[in-house]
Amino acid sequence: MHQMRFLKIIATSSVLVLLLPLFAFAQVSTTTAEQPDATDIARENAKREIQRMKDDLNTKYIDLIPKKEDARADSIREYLDVKTNPKNPGPSETIQVTIESYLTDLNKATISWSLNGRIVEQGAGKKTFSFKNGASGETTHLSVSIVTNKGERVVKELSWNPVGITIMWEANTYTPPFYKGKALMTPQALVRATAIPDSTGTRNALSASDLVYIWKKDGNAVSNASGYGKNSFSFLGPKPYGETKVSVQVSSTDDAVKSEMRVALPLTKPFILFYEDHPLLGVWHNRALSTSLNLTKKEFSVSAEPYFFSTEAGEAPEILYSWSLNSKPVTNISHGITLRNETGENGNSALSLTMRGLKKTFQTASHSLTIQFTAEESTRPTF
């Protein structure tokens, strides 16, 4: 009996001895499986870094994501219709600015107008604002602030930096010697307009040849006369009536300065004046003859001057002269005529002249003179 128990104990101990390595291996295997390797550690670190970056984006850059109301305000600002009259104002010119929107009702919005940083006008539905532009070279800043009835806030900034422009024009028409007036535009006459920029007040002196010019005639752009350095523009006067409106937009190449100038050129009809042509002193251009003349000489010469007929290259205008005396044609192709009182008796005569341009057929003029002859003789010039 004791021997059998001993054998059981021996057997049990043997089994335990045999299983002990297995338990140890299992324990070692379990311990090894629970320890992560280098790949798992790197993967876990990467997850933590990605999460940290997400947290940073959520906390630091959340303002970069536009809110709904901000996105709507940006749309209102981008599509705000701003109109200025005139479009390119000159120095000290009155400007009218009008705003309109199709995304919000501006009639229900509170609108503030600020000029050079100072609020000038404010109120509900104030969509139009007028002010005086600055001087040549002076920048004017205009800001319009809008608060819609839904709370969106919109600010629009505008600025003008005008340059003074003077449009000088001259017509290629005839004026007699010593005439102090300007050669005016007549039908079909060649006219030359020149834009002269004023650099007063500008930071740098403006050269006319360094600016860009856009010319318009009667509202239509003249592309072949526009461009860099093209500060002059030639055109023909209208036929046979009306005025010509000329405008020029002047700007620097970087648009730092920009202005527009407009001028209306009136149309003038050519006319004729008679002068005494003295045999010794020549034509008395200092005084024109009136429509009636009391002639005490037996002989009197008249010179006719054609005002504002077209000329070419400074030469006399090409004109057809048609003289008549007492309604009867007189053969004379020049601008002067000599009258003689061959009988020496008293009497009246009607002298008339019609001029017509040979090339400019819309340029015509007529003039007449009534002459009263007397029997007395005088050597003094009549004027």
C-alpha positions in Angstrom: 0.0 0.0 0.0 2.7 2.5 0.9 4.6 1.4 -2.1 1.7 2.2 -4.4 1.3 5.7 -2.9 5.0 6.3 -3.4 4.7 5.2 -7.0 1.8 7.7 -7.5 3.8 10.5 -6.0 6.7 9.6 -8.2 4.4 9.5 -11.2 2.8 12.8 -10.4 6.2 14.4 -9.8 7.4 13.1 -13.1 4.5 14.5 -14.9 5.1 17.9 -13.2 8.7 17.8 -14.2 7.8 17.0 -17.8 5.1 19.8 -18.0 7.3 22.4 -16.3 9.1 23.4 -19.5 5.8 23.7 -21.3 4.5 26.1 -18.7 7.7 28.1 -18.8 7.5 28.3 -22.6 3.9 29.3 -22.5 4.8 32.0 -20.0 7.7 33.2 -22.1 5.5 33.1 -25.3 2.8 35.1 -23.6 5.3 37.7 -22.3 6.9 38.0 -25.7 3.5 38.5 -27.5 2.5 41.3 -25.1 5.7 43.4 -25.9 5.2 45.5 -29.2 7.9 45.5 -31.8 9.5 48.7 -33.5 6.9 48.7 -36.4 4.0 48.9 -34.0 5.6 51.6 -32.0 6.2 53.7 -35.2 2.6 53.1 -36.3 1.3 54.2 -33.0 3.5 57.4 -32.9 2.3 58.3 -36.4 -1.4 58.0 -35.3 -0.6 60.3 -32.4 1.1 62.9 -34.7 -1.8 62.9 -37.1 -4.3 63.4 -34.3 -2.1 66.2 -32.9 -2.1 67.9 -36.3 -5.9 67.6 -36.6 -6.3 69.2 -33.2 -4.0 72.0 -34.2 -6.0 72.7 -37.4 -9.2 72.7 -35.4 -7.9 75.1 -32.8 -5.5 77.4 -34.7 -6.9 77.5 -38.3 -10.6 77.3 -37.7 -11.0 81.0 -38.7 -9.8 80.2 -42.2 -13.0 78.4 -42.9 -15.5 81.1 -43.9 -18.7 81.3 -42.0 -22.0 81.4 -43.9 -22.6 85.1 -43.2 -19.0 86.0 -44.2 -19.2 84.2 -47.5 -22.5 86.0 -48.3 -20.9 89.4 -47.4 -17.9 88.6 -49.7 -20.4 87.8 -52.5 -22.2 91.1 -52.0 -18.9 93.0 -52.1 -17.7 91.2 -55.2 -20.8 91.7 -57.2 -21.6 95.2 -55.9 -22.4 97.4 -58.9 -20.6 100.7 -58.6 -21.1 103.4 -61.2 -19.3 106.7 -61.3 -20.3 109.8 -63.4 -18.1 110.8 -65.0 -16.3 107.5 -65.4 -12.8 109.0 -65.4 -13.2 112.4 -63.6 -10.7 115.2 -63.9 -9.2 117.4 -61.1 -11.7 119.3 -59.0 -14.6 117.7 -61.0 -17.8 116.7 -59.3 -18.2 112.9 -59.1 -21.5 111.1 -58.5 -21.1 107.5 -57.2 -24.1 105.1 -57.3 -24.2 101.6 -55.9 -26.7 98.8 -56.6 -26.9 95.1 -55.6 -28.8 92.2 -56.9 -28.0 90.0 -53.8 -29.4 92.3 -51.1 -31.9 95.1 -50.9 -29.8 98.2 -50.4 -33.0 100.3 -49.7 -33.2 98.5 -46.4 -29.5 98.7 -45.6 -27.6 101.3 -43.6 -25.0 102.9 -45.9 -22.1 105.1 -44.8 -20.0 107.2 -47.1 -16.5 108.1 -45.9 -14.2 110.6 -47.8 -10.5 110.4 -47.0 -11.3 108.6 -43.7 -14.1 110.9 -42.5 -17.8 109.8 -42.5 -19.6 112.4 -44.6 -23.0 110.9 -45.1 -24.9 108.1 -43.5 -28.4 106.7 -43.5 -30.8 104.0 -44.7 -30.9 103.4 -48.5 -28.4 106.2 -49.3 -27.2 104.6 -52.6 -25.9 107.8 -54.2 -23.1 110.1 -53.1 -21.6 113.2 -54.7 -18.4 114.9 -53.9 -15.6 117.0 -55.5 -12.5 115.3 -56.8 -9.1 116.4 -55.6 -6.7 118.6 -57.4 -4.2 117.3 -60.1 -1.9 114.7 -58.5 -4.0 114.5 -55.3 -5.4 111.1 -54.3 -9.0 111.0 -53.1 -10.1 107.9 -51.1 -13.8 107.0 -50.9 -15.1 104.2 -48.7 -18.7 102.9 -48.7 -19.8 100.7 -45.7 -23.0 98.7 -45.9 -24.8 96.9 -43.2 -27.7 94.9 -44.6 -31.0 94.2 -42.9 -29.6 90.6 -42.2 -26.5 91.9 -40.5 -23.9 91.3 -43.2 -21.2 94.0 -43.3 -19.7 95.0 -46.6 -17.0 97.6 -47.2 -16.0 98.8 -50.7 -12.9 101.0 -51.3 -12.5 103.4 -54.2 -9.8 106.0 -55.1 -9.0 108.6 -57.7 -5.7 110.2 -58.6 -6.5 112.6 -61.4 -4.1 114.4 -63.7 -5.1 117.8 -65.2 -5.6 117.8 -69.0 -6.0 120.6 -71.4 -7.3 119.9 -74.9 -6.0 122.5 -77.4 -7.5 122.5 -80.8 -7.1 124.4 -84.0 -8.8 124.2 -87.4 -6.8 124.3 -90.6 -8.9 127.2 -91.9 -8.0 130.6 -93.3 -7.8 133.9 -91.4 -6.6 137.1 -92.9 -3.3 138.9 -91.8 -3.3 140.5 -88.4 -6.4 138.6 -87.3 -6.0 138.0 -83.6 -8.7 135.4 -83.2 -8.7 131.6 -83.5 -9.1 129.7 -86.7 -12.5 128.0 -86.2 -14.0 124.7 -87.3 -16.2 124.8 -90.4 -17.9 122.0 -92.3 -15.3 119.5 -93.6 -12.4 121.5 -92.2 -9.4 119.5 -90.9 -9.1 120.0 -87.1 -6.2 118.9 -84.9 -6.7 118.4 -81.1 -3.8 118.0 -78.7 -3.9 116.8 -75.1 -1.5 118.6 -72.8 -1.2 117.0 -69.3 -0.7 119.1 -66.2 2.0 117.7 -63.9 1.2 120.2 -61.1 0.9 118.3 -57.8 2.1 115.0 -59.2 4.9 113.2 -57.5 6.9 113.0 -60.8 6.9 115.2 -63.7 4.6 113.9 -66.4 5.8 113.7 -70.0 3.1 113.8 -72.7 5.0 111.2 -74.6 5.0 108.7 -71.7 1.3 108.5 -71.2 -1.5 106.4 -72.8 -4.2 108.3 -74.7 -7.7 107.0 -75.7 -9.4 109.4 -78.0 -13.2 109.5 -78.7 -15.1 111.5 -81.3 -18.8 111.9 -80.7 -18.7 109.0 -78.2 -17.0 106.6 -80.5 -13.4 105.3 -79.8 -10.8 106.2 -82.5 -8.5 103.2 -82.2 -6.0 104.3 -84.9 -5.4 107.6 -83.1 -5.2 106.1 -79.6 -2.2 104.5 -77.9 1.0 105.2 -76.1 2.4 108.7 -76.6 -0.4 109.6 -79.1 -1.4 113.0 -77.6 -2.8 114.5 -80.8 -5.8 113.6 -82.9 -6.9 115.0 -86.3 -10.4 114.7 -87.8 -12.7 116.4 -90.2 -15.5 118.8 -89.1 -19.1 117.6 -89.5 -21.1 118.3 -92.6 -23.1 120.4 -92.9 -24.2 121.2 -89.4 -23.8 120.1 -85.7 -21.0 120.2 -83.2 -18.2 117.7 -82.6 -17.6 116.3 -79.1 -14.0 115.2 -78.5 -12.8 113.4 -75.4 -9.5 111.9 -74.3 -8.7 109.5 -71.5 -5.1 109.9 -70.2 -3.4 107.4 -67.9 0.0 106.3 -66.9 1.2 102.8 -67.9 0.6 101.6 -64.3 -2.8 103.4 -64.0 -1.4 105.4 -61.0 -2.9 108.5 -62.6 -5.9 108.6 -64.8 -8.3 111.3 -66.0 -10.6 112.2 -68.9 -11.2 115.5 -70.5 -14.1 116.4 -72.8 -14.6 119.4 -75.1 -17.4 120.4 -77.5 -16.3 122.1 -80.7 -18.9 124.3 -82.2 -19.4 124.4 -85.9 -19.0 127.8 -87.6 -20.1 128.8 -91.0 -17.5 130.5 -93.3 -18.2 134.2 -94.0 -16.8 137.1 -96.0 -15.7 140.6 -95.0 -15.0 143.4 -97.4 -12.0 145.8 -96.9 -10.8 148.8 -98.8 -7.8 148.1 -101.0 -5.9 151.5 -101.1 -3.6 152.0 -104.1 -0.7 153.1 -101.9 -1.4 151.7 -98.4 -2.8 148.3 -99.5 -5.6 146.5 -97.8 -6.9 148.2 -94.7 -7.4 145.1 -92.5 -7.9 147.2 -89.4 -11.6 147.9 -90.3 -14.0 146.0 -92.4 -16.5 147.8 -94.6 -20.1 147.9 -93.5 -23.0 146.8 -95.7 -23.3 150.3 -97.2 -20.7 152.7 -98.5 -20.9 156.3 -99.5 -18.3 156.6 -102.3 -17.0 160.1 -103.2 -14.2 158.7 -105.4 -14.4 157.9 -109.1 -12.5 154.7 -108.4 -12.6 152.3 -105.4 -11.1 148.9 -104.9 -12.6 146.2 -102.7 -10.8 143.2 -101.3 -12.8 140.2 -100.0 -11.4 138.1 -97.3 -12.7 134.5 -96.8 -12.9 133.6 -93.1 -12.5 130.0 -92.1 -12.4 128.4 -95.5 -10.1 125.3 -95.5 -6.5 125.7 -96.4 -3.8 123.2 -97.2 -0.2 123.6 -96.3 -0.7 127.2 -95.3 -1.7 128.2 -98.8 -4.7 130.3 -99.7 -8.0 128.4 -99.8 -9.2 127.0 -103.1 -12.3 129.0 -103.7 -14.6 129.7 -106.6 -15.5 133.5 -106.6 -18.8 134.6 -108.1 -19.1 138.4 -108.3 -22.2 140.3 -109.3 -23.1 144.0 -109.7 -26.7 145.0 -109.7 -27.6 141.3 -110.0 -25.5 140.8 -113.1 -22.5 138.5 -113.1 -19.1 140.0 -113.3 -16.2 138.2 -114.8 -13.7 138.1 -112.0 -11.9 135.1 -110.6 -10.0 136.8 -107.8 -10.9 138.1 -104.3 -10.6 141.8 -105.3 -12.6 144.1 -107.5 -12.3 147.7 -108.6 -15.4 150.0 -109.0 -15.4 153.1 -111.1 -18.0 155.9 -111.4 -17.3 156.6 -115.0 -20.1 159.1 -115.5 -19.4 161.0 -112.3 -23.1 161.2 -111.5 -24.9 160.2 -108.3 -26.3 156.7 -108.1 -26.6 153.4 -106.3 -25.0 150.0 -107.0 -25.4 146.7 -105.3 -22.2 144.6 -105.1 -22.4 140.9 -104.0 -20.0 138.0 -103.8 -20.5 134.3 -103.3 -17.7 132.0 -102.4 -17.7 128.2 -102.6 -14.9 125.8 -101.8 -13.7 123.8 -104.7 -12.9 120.7 -102.6 -15.0 121.4 -99.6 -18.4 121.8 -101.2 -20.2 122.5 -97.9 -18.1 125.6 -97.3 -20.0 128.5 -98.8 -20.5 132.1 -98.0 -22.1 135.3 -99.4 -21.8 139.0 -98.7 -23.2 142.1 -100.3 -22.4 145.8 -100.3 -24.6 148.8 -101.3 -22.6 151.7 -102.8 -23.8 155.3 -102.9 -21.9 157.2 -105.6 -21.6 161.0 -105.3 -20.1 163.5 -107.7 -17.5 164.9 -105.1 -13.9 163.8 -105.3 -11.9 162.8 -102.2 -8.4 161.4 -101.9 -8.9 160.1 -98.3 -9.2 156.3 -97.9 -12.7 155.2 -97.0 -12.9 153.0 -93.8 
